[in-house]
Amino acid sequence: MLKYVKILPHSTGLFLLNMHKDNIKFQKLETQLRRLMAKASGDFGLLEAGDRIMVCLSGGKDSYAMLSLLQLIQQKAPFEFDMVAVNLDQKQPGFPEHILPAYLDELGIEYKIIEEDTYSIVKEIIPEGKTTCGLCSRLRRGILYRVADELNCNKIALGHHQDDMVETLFLNLFFGAKLKAMPPKLLSDDGQHLVIRPMAYIREHDLISYAEYKDYPIIPCNLCGSQENLQRQAIKHMLHQWDQINPGRVNNIANAMCNVVPSHLCDTELFDFKGLAQIDLPKLLKL
Ligand code: SF4
């Protein structure tokens, strides 16, 4: 019996083949990112049974990706946890208010949009030309903590990734003379709120690719008119160059943050150098 085979035009066949390849690449990337998030969760106790997590959504690629990956984990995890997405509309000029509700309605998940005009407060207090991010972030943090309580959330998830954490390490090192970064899990100063960073093991370049595949409705992050912290930009540039010259260097730095040897640093609070003494072997062996 003769089989009828439809011959596709060459260009259509190539297009479908490329689409198929892209699809496979996307699936691989998504699986890899989900696994990295699950690993960070396991290593630091980020997602636990019974959690109600407030997922902070800014409208940038990182927070969109965090929500997508958390949803995947929620579907596969052997325990149950609950999530509510929260966006803080800070009343920056030109903020497209309709984008996030439309996106979240489509996803069908619980969400809340908080409207607080921190933009005007910041503009009133900070003189023209000075960096506004410090005060803006403090105001935002206070509001998010309050909203987490109102929504009965025991954890607040932020969309920082591994590159953010390494950048913060160098910012503190170069400009603050401190060896500290951005932790995957943090207890607020008043001891009432747990902040988690489920993307602690995920690189930014992977999030850029993921966001491109997902085609998120990105909201620009420069609506407030403030320039991104110049010191952070310089560090970002330095790390990018290092990674190009020595691929894997940023990964090594990130791994080093999980592999600290206090006895080989100089912090007397972390290690009792004065108490260091030779071991009295005969006494130890009761000879
Ligand atoms: S860039 Fe603008 S919105 Fe973002 S923290 Fe700075 S002042 Fe606030």
Boltz pocket constraint, residues with backbone or C-beta under 6 A from the ligand:
constraints:
  - pocket:
      binder: B
      contacts: [[A, 132], [A, 133], [A, 134], [A, 136], [A, 137], [A, 221], [A, 222], [A, 224], [A, 225], [A, 226], [A, 227], [A, 228]]
      max_distance: 6.0
